[in-house]
Amino acid sequence: MKVRFQQQSEHSECGLACATMMIDYFAKKVNIVELREKYGVPNGGYNLFQIGSVLEEYGVVSKAARINAESVQSIPTPFIAFWDLKHFVVVEKIIRKTIHVVDPALGKRKLSFEAFKEHFSEVVLYSTNDGHRSRKISKINNTLKESVLENKKLLVVTLSFSLLSHCVSLLIPFVIQSIIDSSAKMPFQSFLIGIILMIASYFVINMVKIRLLVRLQTRIDKTLLGNTIHQLLHLPYSYFVNRSKGELIYRINSNSYIRQILVDQVLELALSLLFLVVYIFIMFWMNMFLALITIIIVSILIGISIINARINQKIVQNQMVVMTKSQDIVNEMINNIFTVKATNSYEYIYKNWSENFGQQIIMERTKAKYSSILTNIPNSIQSFYPLIIFFFGYLMIQSQEMTLGAVVAFSSIGVMFLTPVLSITNVYNQLLMIKVYIDRLLDILETKQERDDGEFTLENYTGKIDLENVTYRYSRFSEAAIKNVSLSIQPHQKIAIVGASGSGKSTLLKVMANLFPVESGKVYYDDVEHEKIVLKTFRKNLGIVLQENILFSGTFRENILMGRKFTDDELLRSIQIANLDELVASFPLGVETKISENGQNFSGGQRQRVSIARTVISQPKAIFMDEPTSGLDNITEKIVMANIFKLPATVIVVAHRLSMIAEFDKVIVMEAGKIVGEGTHQELLETCQEYQKLYKISEYPIVL
């Protein structure tokens, strides 16, 4: 039994991916999505003790050992190996001096003992379980199944026209035999009319089939891609925290390849299997000896194609990982081009891309090396098949067992028979490839959507927020970022959250804004528990401005409205609150001025103010802001915050600069995930040492 590859989707989940592969091998069928949902992914990744704890919960007893490379053959496979002092891989098996490694970042690889020794960090985690679990047939994902079943009527019609097209093609060999062997002189006009009718029928049927096929493809594309995007939009905010943009884009783009195989290849497979039986029956009816020769040739073709498919699957699986990494590098290069230029890092970035692209080239060459042999053999046999049949057919003509027309007809039928056989082997190859793509797509499709099954909409929300013994951690094994926090915020209060870096300020804000689900404790909005509220509706009452002020490619109007229906007066009001009116007025097109992707043609402070305008236009009842004015000068900051304070809303601000701290109704001081001080600015100066220290540093910065 082989280890089923599980790819890490986040940069620090290699340990969890390895644990998934071990559980899947020894105990029960499981995928990394399920374990990620249950355990989460700590920022620093998993250690061996934590991986062992995960394995134990699933019934896999494990032991850790320190061992040198020369002794790894004594460890029962598969086992987890510590790699390059920073990574985990699974050693699937060891055959002589070749070590088969399953790397959650790079896929399956074969390493020489020397290469293994170079990376192996002399620590392993192995299972003491006896044997492996029994494998069951995997269930088809419901989204993929529904994408096809929703269009089953169109699928049946398309299949019917494809069947008619094949039936017309099947008549051609018999017409050829009739022309060659017919002793009765059929009138030329009759032959011509018959041939024209066949060609016309085939043309019309094929034309309709192609149009139906395109319609089927576009419908499934719309359904599958639409479901994927819908699912992605409804995933919790935490899903996106540690994932790269390039990885997600590559997964979404997998839809097109999956659709292509599901429609084109599976449809072709159904027809091929049907006509395979028809062709075999006709060949044995025409001549048993030639039919047996054809079956032997086909058996050789199938065997070689299966070997080729298995090899290609491993190469493509690894190739996809490298291609995703390449896309990530290009994506980061474009998004961070200013940093590249500012640090003069051209060579460093190019070197990273070049090394990664070099791996792609190596894999392409490896695939071409095997393809030049394993793909060339079936193609060569298919090309010379008619010659083989004509050779044996010539002998049978000499012994008067067959006519020339019958040999020609059999050769044509045989070629037609080879076509579906090769098509089936090709579909088998493609289905192995699609499994790789589907596994990556399932990371999106099988992740649980954000909870939204509440019963209250809170349409008249006042802005009151209460936290009762709230604890939040990023993963099962992470230290709690928020520890047993209780807090009461009244409607329209202006609250500042302060603390040293890493004290839990931003996390507390996101918990209050319902972006992060709590591990324990309760969050109440107007005395209604957060789990009982319909989030989609309730979020209309919330305004959130995070540190990442991302703008979309579009106009000022489009970036502020974001598809929502607001009047021009409301738009102008939000622009004035964010102190954007002078900037907008300075452009000839005003609010129709184009903003480039990510707002690269604007300063950080300008992007912040657009984000603020986008938030306040909906007149939210509670506004959550994480360092919203860090890019603004002191004068603009005071104007913007004064405008926000005038709004009839609860305002909660994570602040690093304390220049306006005295204006807040209440200041919350955080340290190590706990609230260590709570009160007005003046009260905290008198009673809270941590606040005194923070304020002193803010007022009298150290000059180096």
ZAMI-815355 format. One record per residue (C-alpha): residue in one letter; x, y, z. Coordinates in steps of 0.001 Angstrom, whole numbers, plus 500000, padded with zeros to 6 digits. Each point is the difference from the previous one (the first is absolute). Layout:
aXYZ
...
% end
This chain:
m500000500000500000
k501268503438499062
v499949503170502051
r497344502375498663
f501598503399499389
q498584502945501966
q501254503413499005
q500485502746502540
s498002503110499133
e501430502262502672
h503678500699500452
s500171498507503510
e497829496892499748
c502530497440498733
g499775498194503350
l496218499800499789
a500210498770496388
c502415497234501042
a497708499031502889
t497101499826497527
m501944497631497721
m500895497728502923
i496410499885501308
d498701499379496477
y502444497103499619
f499609498304503392
a496596500915501469
k497260501594497901
k499402501944496814
v500551503650500805
n501134503140498199
i501877503056501138
v496892502218499798
e498389497966502783
l503061500150502253
r500558503691499339
e496414500694501013
k500486498034503214
y503490501056501069
g500792503218498118
v503516500990498984
p502292501795502479
n502114502792498518
g503222498153500722
g498718496623498824
y499810496717501939
n502701498308502040
l500436496223500360
f498123499836503299
q496982501756498478
i500065497778496900
g500139496957502276
s496985501299501940
v497995500357496766
l500942496447498947
e499045498602503402
e496525501567499849
y499398498016496792
g501317496744501407
v503490500100498497
v502528499209502718
s503326501656499242
k503508500286501390
a502658502639499396
a503629499013499605
r503319501655499265
i501811497949497374
n502682500541497368
a499424499572496273
e501893496714499843
s497488498377502380
v496689501170498492
q499445496614498328
s499282498579503450
i496979502325500394
p496642498567498815
t498611501982497067
p498245502269499474
f501371502402502602
i500320503763500453
a503490501465499643
f501255503377501166
w501406501791496941
d502519502839499622
l499468500932503675
k496734501780499046
h497695497637498132
f498289496589500215
v499659497335497293
v498712496419499883
v502400497235499008
e497713497617498103
k502425497110499430
i503681499200499670
i501143497724497162
r503707499256500167
k501679503423499825
t496951501850498645
i497776501857502468
h496436500793498896
v498984503266501638
v496568501667500073
d500622503701500534
p496782501945500833
a501510503049498271
l501476498347496884
g498229496655499503
k501456496503499624
r503710499662499262
k502649497300499766
l503286500924501661
s503347498331500054
f501400499199503415
e502499502862499674
a497262502524499173
f497848498711502866
k502885500254502446
e500636503608498950
h496476501073501048
f499161497549502804
s500188501615503458
e500365496695501890
v496592500005501724
v497065497734499054
l496467499312501199
y498841496495499123
s496837497978500602
t499871496805502037
n496604499012498526
d499765496634498266
g499109500150496281
h498036502648498170
r496348500849499636
s497851498546497226
r499349502368497129
k496469500897498934
i498792501649496825
s499990503761500465
k496680501800499836
i499545502663497345
n499820503517501396
n496406501293499966
t500908503248498228
l501689498107497160
k497111497545499802
e497360502744499950
s501882501897497282
v499444497028497685
l496540498874501198
e498526503488499644
n500643499672496259
k499083496308499582
k497333500642497322
l502456501910497832
l502590497300500708
v497651497261498750
v499145501961496829
t503686500666499288
l500786496335500576
s497218499002497591
f501353502156497181
s503518498715500655
l498585496469499713
l498368500825496656
s503265501467498735
h501850496764500845
c497275497884498369
v500338501886496710
s503798499534500155
l499457496270500533
l498265499696496627
i503076501159498049
p501993496688500058
f496987498041498733
v499430502490497184
i503698499619499042
q499644496202500005
s496879500257497845
i501811502206497471
i502994497641499750
d498217496634500045
s496674500800498325
s499698497904496858
a496767501640499022
k500777503277498414
m498177502544502137
p499189503171498062
f502500502803500558
q497187502397500864
s498749497741502815
f503487499765501556
l500459503742499744
i496609500826501546
g500584497526502838
i503451501409500786
i498711503597499898
l497139499092502369
m502444498344502441
i502360502989499938
a497122502463500426
s498513497975502886
y503358499756501740
f500631503742499538
v496614501049501407
i500140497561502935
n503575501012500852
m499158503715499763
v497106499585502455
k502183497851502268
i502765502630500145
r497518502760500850
l498384497874502699
l503425499110501380
v501015503666500253
r496695500817501717
l500528497138502444
q503569501137500700
t498984503602500685
r497128498933502266
i502193497699502069
d502701502684500034
k497521502524501346
t498640497594502611
l503336498647501216
l501941503269499941
g497012501888501408
n499696497545502895
t503737500253500679
i499992503821500093
h496821499990502125
q501617497542502427
l503208502067500143
l498083503186500814
h498190498258502860
l503095498514501642
p501078501510503325
y502551502800500043
s502500497720501767
y500150497760496869
f501830502744498081
v502467501022502709
n502837497574499172
r499234499166496354
s501792501598497065
k498004501709497266
g501778498041497288
e499036496683501620
l496318500966500203
i499935501299496417
y501571496765498747
r497397497948501875
i497140502037498532
n501433499680496491
s499981496205500452
n496256500197499270
s500577500402496254
y502214496931499779
i497575497935502099
r497061501059497835
q501891499182496825
i500674496455501185
l496551499477501527
v498202501013496811
d502319499131497124
q501771496952501376
v497205498350501995
l497558500448497104
e502566498476497686
l500538497173502494
a496300499104500042
l499875499858496189
s503293498151499770
l498883497292502418
l496741499547498090
f501595499788496568
l502843497867501314
v497512497142500417
v498469500717496584
y503389499988498247
i501110496756501715
f496781498274498948
i500338501201496389
m503700499011499781
f499401496457501272
w497019499735497654
m502185501047497044
n503113497911500830
m501013498349503273
f503732499719499163
l500438503701499176
a497855500876503008
l502328498056502329
i503067501755498521
t498263503342500623
i499182499040503617
i503680499094500642
i501133503355498571
v497418501834502113
s501151498206503175
i503545501264499395
l498677503544499462
i497969499944503228
g502896498705502116
i502404502655498736
s497415502774500400
i499289499067503627
i503711500097500828
n500275503382498259
a496972501348501911
r501443498992503376
i503340501634499259
n498328503154498681
q497826500284503112
k503035500189502283
i501776502509497750
v496947502259499577
q499260499890503738
n503468501349500740
q499889502339497009
m496819501669501287
v501682500793503306
v502940501632498212
m497702501922497619
t497979501297502945
k503207501172501667
s501012501736496789
q496651501783499875
d500467501056503621
i503436501463499245
v498705501997497016
n496965501152501983
e502151501165502920
m502474501661497642
i497262502081498350
n498221500876503262
n503250500959501722
i501876501593497102
f500653503129502076
t501816497952502658
v502004498204497299
k501155503299498535
a500522501697503364
t502251497177501237
n501633499424496605
s498996496324500214
y499675499303496270
e502553497204499989
y498576498343503120
i496445499916498616
y501152498890496569
k502125497255501549
n496995498654501942
w497850499992496889
s502765498530497835
e500692497130502414
n496316499165500234
f499534500214496224
g503060497789499593
q498156497310501971
q497061500348497607
i502325499464497036
i501520496903501622
m496528498537500532
e498965500801496419
r503108498255498709
t499364497001502254
k496432499776498704
a501251500312496407
k502591497255500596
y497366497475501064
s497510501263497428
s502495499538497151
i499945496275500768
l496676499173501627
t497841502262497818
n501963499253496848
i499431496226500198
p496151500217499834
n500216502636497256
s502382497832497959
i497818496903500408
q496896501973499022
s501752501365496887
f501184496559498817
y496892498085501046
p498445500080496478
l503259498614498553
i499920497079502483
i496369499242499120
f500659500255496251
f502958497616500350
f497937497278501690
g496998500892497852
y502082499490496848
l500782496436501157
m496284499362500561
i499122501442496575
q502478497562498447
s498262497105501764
q496622501490498972
e498859500341503620
m499253503711499541
t499381502435497179
l502047503141499446
g496987502122500905
a499556498094503273
v503682500554500934
v499728503727499280
a496741500187501964
f501542498099502953
s503013502310499977
s497684503004500168
i497970498438502835
g503252499109501814
v501254503575499761
m496629501164501343
f500375497466502835
l503467501307500894
t498662503542500245
p497616499368502972
v502609497759501654
l502590502793499865
s497270502422501028
i499231497878503077
t503663499810500977
n500270503758499471
v496934500558502193
y501591497785502658
n503100502191499796
q497890503143500230
l497969498661502925
l503211499404501927
m500966503601499208
i496595501356500986
k500349498363503409
v503004502218500660
y498044503117498988
i496894498960501938
d502008499380503180
r501224503593499809
l496533501361499249
l498466498033502884
d502039502145502400
i497523502758499095
l496851497943499420
e500215497895503174
t500996502738502444
k497022500883502164
q498302503266499176
e499775502756502547
r497181499305502438
d496804501814499028
d497134497985501471
g498775502445502620
e496406500999500681
f500359503717500819
t500809502760497488
l500329502902502508
e498670502513497486
n499825502685502714
y503449499341501435
t501089502796502357
g503754499295500107
k500244498291503387
i502688497283500279
d500737497666502906
l502756497402500325
e499687497324502671
n503099497912500828
v501103499917496343
t503031497947499004
y501382499708496468
r502982498097498636
y501162499601496405
s500351496232500324
r499505497182502504
f503676500088500974
s500561503764499909
e500133502122503115
a496756501914500426
a500180503388498263
i497028501200502088
k499688498584503523
n496745500036501958
v499100503569499015
s496810501620501342
l498966503441498810
s496904502174499711
i499637502766497397
q496946502217500009
p498306501478496888
h501879502928498419
q503007499680502306
k503393500832498496
i502485497307501030
a503770499830499467
i501953496737500321
v503692500465500746
g502904497746500900
a503441498874498934
s500499498170496719
g498665496434500252
s497822500757503010
g496809498876498193
k498496503377499035
s499208499183496346
t498814496500500894
l497589501391502602
l498653502476497434
k499419497202497444
v498277497849502618
m497672502893500871
a499357500573496278
n499137496302499606
l502852499346497560
f501543497378502298
p497811497359501717
v500593499715503748
e501321496767501514
s498087500506503237
g497891502693501576
k497245502107498467
v499732503173497938
y496711501885500295
y498573502706497742
d497111501827501680
d499883497100502490
v499528497425497186
e502592497225499829
h502113500175496820
e499193496390499014
k496290500870499812
i500479502906497570
v499744499798496188
l503473501276499113
k499328500937496382
t497237502398501018
f501625501168503221
r503261501030498326
k498134502835498294
n500062501611503455
l503781499689500309
g502781502045498431
i503523498562500000
v503270501694499014
l503062497750500322
q503682500848499587
e500015498615496443
n498343502777497997
i499383498184496719
l498381501882497142
f498580498488496834
s500677500997496432
g497151502448499352
t498812503518500742
f499653501800503337
r496256499412499747
e500380496257499358
n502538499564502817
i497777501744502534
l496625498588498947
m501236496414499386
g496792499184498127
r497739501325502772
k497123502367499259
f500702503431501478
t499048503462498801
d502475502624498783
d499317501984503190
e500980497002502140
l503108499512497870
l500990503651500426
r499382499800503756
s502317496995500389
i502683501786497965
q499749503035502292
i500203497855503170
a503188498397498674
n501381503466499075
l500270498906496364
d498013502876498494
e503022502143499110
l501831497052498421
v496976498942497938
a499349503606498919
s503612500298498791
f499346497464497215
p498162501067496829
l497752496901500149
g499272500299503720
v498459496797501422
e500352498361496572
t503804500205500223
k501569496611499390
i501921498275502803
s502581497435498923
e500176496452501375
n500699500030503777
g499956503810499814
q503617500184498899
n499476503502498565
f499060501343503455
s501889500427503257
g499439497801503041
g498090502754501774
q497741500581496989
r499239496281499801
q499136500026503706
r497535502829499520
v498315498217497071
s499626496936502275
i498474502182502713
a497550501557497513
r499082496486498803
t499240499038503622
v498015503009501219
i497759500366496919
s497724497214501284
q499518501854503317
p500994496968502110
k498947499725503629
a503435498717501057
i503286500944498342
f503152497917500548
m503288501600498943
d503490498488500191
e502568502797499885
p497845501906497475
t502057503203499829
s503592498740500111
g500671501504496556
l498504503416500833
d501685503099501344
n498888501262503429
i497737502734498642
t498154497714497550
e499750497296502672
k498280502380502405
i497557501175497309
v499083496444498937
m499682498622503546
a497962503035501098
n497588499349497113
i499737496316500929
f499402500838503673
k496986502118498963
l498311496956498436
p497156498356501963
a501955496738500286
t502145497995502365
v503629500518498947
i502767497564500991
v503539500868498930
v503266498088500343
a502516502798500480
h503781500097500038
r500253503780499896
l498494501518503141
s499744503598498799
m496169500016500257
i499660497512502840
a498397502519502383
e497025500361497616
f498826496411500537
d497306499118502551
k501882496893501072
v503485498590499447
i500673496245500196
v503579498959500721
m501115496558498738
e502990497924501094
a500658496347499025
g496400499486498860
k498423501384503187
i498426503301500972
v502273501563502634
g498383503414500082
e496661501586499188
g498822503564500471
t500416503555498733
h503344501407498982
q500401501885503277
e498923497051502158
l502501497668498333
l502842502500500398
e499374499808503729
t499333496271500422
c501523497905497159
q503781499559499785
e499868498400496524
y498037502984498663
q502360502439501657
k502911498302498260
l498259500032496596
y499004503644500325
k503447501061501126
i501588498332496947
s497410501664497763
e500524503443501504
y503787499830500243
p501304497746497229
i503589498801500286
v502241501777497506
l502963497934498775
% end
